[in-house]
């Protein structure tokens, strides 16, 4: 009799475990992976991949400032958020030059000695970083 009760208990535990694991796997299979932007990691990654002529003219602090301003722009547009995936918007579309114009304006206001090419290169490399960590979706089709 003891073996029957022990067997039924083991079977019950097994069924609960299978159902729980199945529910978690099912939920995770439909949710996109969460991408976390680490500013220190991003600045290092971006600075290491800048072309020599741009990297020779910008310090890591200047790269950090440009990236920070661009993140301010993305947050203002509703693209970057600290909210959970469930609270995030379905799709946000921003023109390619909007972020560049914002960062150039902030750099001019702050008196940061950077030119358009340097800022555009940093932002392009930042885009590559965001793609590498899975934080950026596909480009919207024209029109």
C-alpha positions as a printed Julia matrix, in Angstrom:
143×3 Matrix{Float64}:
  0.0    0.0     0.0
  2.87   2.36    0.82
  4.35   1.87   -2.61
  1.08   2.77   -4.28
  0.82   6.04   -2.31
  4.49   6.81   -2.98
  3.99   6.11   -6.71
  0.9    8.33   -6.9
  2.72  11.15   -5.07
  5.7   10.89   -7.43
  3.35  10.89  -10.42
  1.57  13.98   -9.05
  4.85  15.85   -8.58
  5.92  14.89  -12.1
  2.64  16.14  -13.61
  2.86  19.47  -11.74
  6.47  19.92  -12.88
  5.64  19.16  -16.53
  2.66  21.54  -16.54
  4.67  24.35  -14.89
  7.65  23.99  -17.21
  5.35  23.78  -20.24
  3.56  26.99  -19.23
  6.83  28.89  -18.78
  8.27  27.62  -22.08
  5.05  28.51  -23.88
  5.07  32.05  -22.48
  8.75  32.6   -23.27
  8.39  31.28  -26.81
  6.04  34.11  -27.81
  7.78  36.96  -25.96
 10.78  38.57  -27.62
 14.02  38.49  -25.67
 14.66  41.45  -23.41
 17.55  43.66  -24.5
 19.36  45.66  -21.86
 21.4   48.71  -22.8
 24.52  49.0   -20.64
 25.97  52.48  -21.19
 29.55  51.57  -20.22
 29.52  48.51  -22.45
 27.94  50.49  -25.3
 30.51  53.29  -25.14
 33.4   50.8   -25.19
 31.82  48.82  -28.04
 31.13  51.95  -30.11
 34.5   53.59  -29.44
 36.35  50.38  -30.37
 34.56  50.2   -33.73
 34.79  53.82  -34.85
 36.93  54.46  -37.92
 40.43  55.63  -37.0
 39.94  59.2   -38.25
 36.85  59.66  -36.03
 38.24  57.76  -33.03
 41.38  59.91  -33.11
 39.29  63.06  -32.68
 36.77  61.92  -30.05
 37.41  60.92  -26.46
 35.38  58.21  -24.75
 33.68  60.95  -22.72
 32.57  62.69  -25.92
 31.28  59.41  -27.32
 29.43  58.82  -24.03
 27.87  62.3   -24.23
 26.73  61.8   -27.84
 25.23  58.4   -26.99
 23.54  59.87  -23.91
 21.93  62.64  -25.96
 20.78  60.14  -28.54
 19.21  58.03  -25.79
 17.45  61.16  -24.51
 16.03  61.58  -28.02
 14.91  57.93  -28.18
 13.23  58.17  -24.77
 11.49  61.39  -25.83
 10.17  59.66  -28.95
  8.9   56.69  -26.92
 11.37  54.26  -28.45
 13.64  53.59  -25.49
 11.85  52.76  -22.28
 12.43  51.19  -18.92
  8.92  49.74  -19.04
  8.27  46.06  -19.4
  7.65  44.59  -22.84
  3.91  44.47  -22.16
  3.87  48.26  -21.63
  6.06  49.07  -24.65
  4.47  50.44  -27.83
  3.89  48.03  -30.71
  5.8   50.03  -33.31
  7.46  53.42  -33.34
  8.88  54.87  -36.51
 11.44  57.68  -36.47
 13.19  59.21  -39.45
 16.89  58.48  -39.92
 17.92  62.12  -39.6
 15.73  63.1   -36.63
 18.1   61.68  -34.02
 21.12  63.12  -35.81
 19.57  66.6   -35.86
 18.7   66.33  -32.15
 22.22  65.27  -31.14
 23.84  67.94  -33.33
 21.62  70.58  -31.73
 22.53  69.42  -28.22
 26.23  69.33  -29.12
 26.04  72.88  -30.47
 24.25  74.09  -27.33
 26.87  72.44  -25.12
 29.77  73.74  -27.21
 31.05  70.21  -27.86
 33.63  70.43  -30.66
 32.23  67.76  -33.01
 31.23  67.9   -36.64
 28.34  66.31  -38.52
 30.41  63.41  -39.83
 31.69  62.46  -36.38
 28.19  62.52  -34.86
 26.71  60.56  -37.78
 29.47  57.95  -37.47
 28.92  57.56  -33.72
 25.16  57.19  -34.19
 25.6   54.66  -37.01
 27.95  52.63  -34.83
 25.47  52.91  -31.96
 22.77  51.52  -34.29
 25.06  48.56  -35.03
 25.47  48.03  -31.27
 21.7   48.1   -30.75
 21.28  45.53  -33.52
 24.02  43.37  -31.99
 22.24  43.22  -28.62
 18.85  42.68  -30.25
 17.37  45.99  -29.11
 16.4   47.26  -32.55
 13.76  45.91  -34.85
 13.62  45.77  -38.61
 13.73  48.94  -40.66
 10.31  50.18  -41.73
  9.6   49.95  -45.46
  9.55  53.21  -47.4
  6.16  54.87  -47.6
